[in-house]
Amino acid sequence: MIVGRIKGIERAPLAPLIPTAKGPALLIDCGANVDARASHLVQFAQMGSIYMKHVVGVDNPKVAIVNIGAEEEKGNQLVKETYPLLKECKDINFTGSIEARDIPKGDADVIVCEAFVGNVILKLYEGLAGTLLSKVKQGLMSTLRSKIGALLIKPALKKTMKEFNTDDHGGAPLLGLRGLVVKTHGSSNAKDVKMGILQCVQFTEEQINEKIKENLAVKQED
């Protein structure tokens, strides 16, 4: 509220990076706008594409809207209103709907939804990851044979777990503001805060706000 939004931006979404099998994806929105309109989601898709291209380095990022099915006619009222607008949006690579089960596969680089759905996805991600890791450790430590096996697979398992670790990506930026706000987790440690600060540096160096303004200006001219 103090920083204010870029002129023309209707809502500022919270956009964390989440791990997938093909690298990090941007979940937008995950907490800032529980009740959103179709025009908000279109802007989320545009700003998310800019962020993924210039900060994460994904060329022509794939954009998908969270839905209960892949078919275009499915979804609630908000999704049905937003889908055709995203199809018509020339400055994003819209690939259609994405079901929740396909998000971890990495089928989309920018995952668009309102904050209610996004927050549920994010919290399920966190809870499921913690539970699975706990059960894997429990299983590996259950017998002498499994402990020996754990020692053998430890290097490969450690490498795999690192690929699904988002600590190196910093926090979740609020996109579309006149300044820069990055939110880190309440349980963040020193490394998390450090990476959040470096994320702010990269955000500034890549002139993300300026690119968002340029994108909006082109849209208004069209």
Sequence and secondary structure as in RCSB ss.txt:
>XXXX:A:sequence
MIVGRIKGIERAPLAPLIPTAKGPALLIDCGANVDARASHLVQFAQMGSIYMKHVVGVDNPKVAIVNIGAEEEKG
NQLVKETYPLLKECKDINFTGSIEARDIPKGDADVIVCEAFVGNVILKLYEGLAGTLLSKVKQGLMSTLRSKIGA
LLIKPALKKTMKEFNTDDHGGAPLLGLRGLVVKTHGSSNAKDVKMGILQCVQFTEEQINEKIKENLAVKQED
>XXXX:A:secstr
  S B TT     B  EE  TTS EEEE SSS SS  HHHHHHHHHHHHHHIIIII  SS EEEEE SSSSTT S
 HHHHHHHHHHHH TTSEEEEEE GGGTTTT  SEEE  HHHHHHHHHHHHHHHHHHHHHHHHHHTSSHHHHHHH
HHHHHHHHHHHHHT  GGG  EEBTTBSS  EE  TT  HHHHHHHHHHHHHHHHTTHHHHHHHHHHHHHH 
